[in-house]
Amino acid sequence: MAKTPRISEAEWEVMKVFWKTSPRTANEIVEELKGRTHWKRETIRTLINRLVQKKVLGFEKKGRRYHYFPRITEAEGIRAEAESFVKRIGGGSIEPMMAAFVEEKQLSAEKIARLKSILSQAEAAGEDE
């Protein structure tokens, strides 16, 4: 998939269910989401249809039922959302946003090491180009 479309907060909740287990029928998704949201059946079905229109969910008809599955991975969805956020809030630059996050949060030594590793990998990849 070339460009992942923007996914609303409610659509994210639906996608989380599909990323956990798929393929799933609409009724299975409705039952799972009714237990943790106050959404009606029609609302959940509308969200599923929107995700299909955005080509984030696909489906396969088996008999009389439609089985839905994610067309993007959770990592792809997170990456697209992060890029959108950086463009909207940070003007395309991640540096001031990263600084704000790091300064506001108490990071464990483990998380700092993980961030350093990610930055080192990015630096090495940049040198290869």
Protein Blocks (a to p, Z undefined) as FASTA:
>chain_A
ZZdcdddfklmmmmmmmmmpccddfklmmmmmmmmmccdfklmmmmmmmmmmnomaccdd
ehjbccdddfbdfklmmmmmmmmmmmmmnnopaklmmmmmmmmpccdfklmmmmmmmmmm
mmmmmmmZZ
